[in-house]
C-alpha cells in the first residue's frame, strides 16, 4: 500500500512536509516560550478582536472556541479589512499574520492605530513587523520558513500568552501541558512509519478516497471541521465541505437524500465532552447518512481539556490531508494559485481603460 511505502511518499512529498508535521509537537513547545516585546501592559479589555486570514486565523478560531463558554470577555475573530465598530479603546486587537504581508491584517492594524485601540502583533516580519516596530507595538516575532497553515503552533501559543498578559486567560497551564502531551503521542501514532492498520489518519484518507469529503463538527468542533476543509483544499488540492451540528440538521441534511450522496464521504468530529443532545444528533446523522453516503467515518478528539481536544483534532486533520495528498500524487507544500492571487494583488493596480 502506497501510504506505508515511505520511499513512495518521499518521491511525492518533495518539500518534506511530513517532517514539518512530525515536528509539530516541538513547534508547539518552542512557541509556548515566545513572548511579545515590548511586553503587553494594558487594563483587562472588554473585547478582544483577533485578526487574521487563512492559516493565520485558524489559531484564533481555536482560542475563541475555547473561550466561548468559559470567558466573560468576548473573543471575536475578524477576517477582513479594517475593524468592526465594536473595537474601541477598551478593546485589544491581536493581529496575526505569519508572513506579515497579509493585506487585510495590515489594514486592521492601521485602523486600530487610527482609533487608538491597543494592538499586539504576531508575525515573522513583513509589513506587519515593520508597522509594529515603527509604532512600538508589542510584537511576538516568529521564526520564518513555514507555510502559514503549517505554523499553527507558532500562532496559537503566543496568542495564548498575549491573552494571559492582558488578563484574559483562555487555557490553564495544566490544560496546555496536557495538549502538548496529546500531540506528542499523536505524532508517533500518525506519522508515516506507523502502518495503516494502526494509523487513524491513513485510514481516514483511504476511506475518503476520491469522494468529496464533508466534515461535520459539533458546537465545539465545528471550527475544527472548517480547518479540516481548508487543509484538505490547500494540501491535497481537494474541494471539501465543512458544517456543524445542530445547524446542519435544519438544512444541509437534505442533500444526503439525493443521488449524488454516493459521491460524498462524511467525517464526524466527536469529543467526549459533547452535550448528550449533540451526541444523540450525531448518532441520528450517522444512521440517516449510512445507507446513502459513499461512507461515514468518526474521528474522536483526545484529551480531557477543551484545548487539548481541539488541538488533537486539528493535528489529526493535518495528517489526513497529507495522506489525501499522497493518494493524489500531490506535493502538499506549494499553493501556486493562492501564490498567484497574492502576487497580482501586490502589484500596482493598472488604470482601467475607458469603455
Secondary structure as UniProt FT lines:
FT   HELIX           2..4
FT   HELIX           6..12
FT   TURN            14..15
FT   HELIX           17..22
FT   HELIX           24..32
FT   STRAND          47..51
FT   HELIX           55..67
FT   TURN            68..70
FT   STRAND          74..78
FT   TURN            85..86
FT   TURN            89..90
FT   STRAND          91..97
FT   HELIX           103..115
FT   STRAND          118..123
FT   HELIX           126..135
FT   STRAND          138..141
FT   HELIX           148..150
FT   HELIX           152..165
FT   TURN            166..167
FT   HELIX           173..190
FT   TURN            192..193
FT   HELIX           196..198
FT   HELIX           200..208
FT   TURN            209..210
FT   STRAND          212..217
FT   TURN            219..221
FT   HELIX           222..235
FT   STRAND          240..244
FT   TURN            245..246
FT   HELIX           247..250
FT   HELIX           252..257
FT   HELIX           259..263
FT   STRAND          264..270
FT   TURN            272..273
FT   HELIX           276..290
FT   TURN            291..292
FT   STRAND          295..300
FT   HELIX           306..327
FT   TURN            328..329
FT   HELIX           336..346
//
